[in-house]
Amino acid sequence: MATKGGTDNAVMLSVQVRQVAPSIDGKRSSNGASICNEYGD
């Protein structure tokens, strides 16, 4: 049971990472652009 639970948790984490990662990359790139625009001048 412990092994099955651990596997289920790992699968859930991987699914969450796949859903969250794109939004994190989008925020990171947009924030980087805004920072360059703000402090570039």
QUILIN-V777596 format. One record per backbone hydrogen bond with DSSP energy under -0.5 kcal/mol. CO is the residue of the C=O (numbers start at 1). NH is the residue of the N-H. E is the energy in kcal/mol with one decimal. If there is no record, write none. Layout:
BEGIN
co:CO nh:NH e:E
co:CO nh:NH e:E
END
This chain:
BEGIN
co:1 nh:5 e:-2.8
co:2 nh:6 e:-2.7
co:3 nh:7 e:-2.4
co:4 nh:8 e:-2.7
co:5 nh:9 e:-2.5
co:6 nh:10 e:-2.3
co:7 nh:11 e:-2.4
co:8 nh:12 e:-2.6
co:9 nh:13 e:-2.6
co:10 nh:14 e:-2.4
co:11 nh:15 e:-2.3
co:12 nh:16 e:-2.5
co:13 nh:17 e:-2.7
co:14 nh:18 e:-2.1
co:15 nh:19 e:-1.7
co:16 nh:20 e:-2.5
co:17 nh:21 e:-2.9
co:18 nh:22 e:-0.7
co:19 nh:23 e:-0.5
co:20 nh:24 e:-2.1
co:21 nh:25 e:-2.7
co:22 nh:26 e:-2.4
co:23 nh:27 e:-2.4
co:24 nh:28 e:-2.6
co:25 nh:29 e:-2.6
co:26 nh:30 e:-2.4
co:27 nh:31 e:-3.0
co:28 nh:32 e:-2.3
co:29 nh:33 e:-2.1
co:30 nh:34 e:-2.5
co:31 nh:35 e:-2.6
co:32 nh:36 e:-2.1
co:33 nh:37 e:-2.4
co:34 nh:38 e:-2.5
co:35 nh:39 e:-2.7
co:36 nh:40 e:-1.6
co:37 nh:41 e:-0.5
END
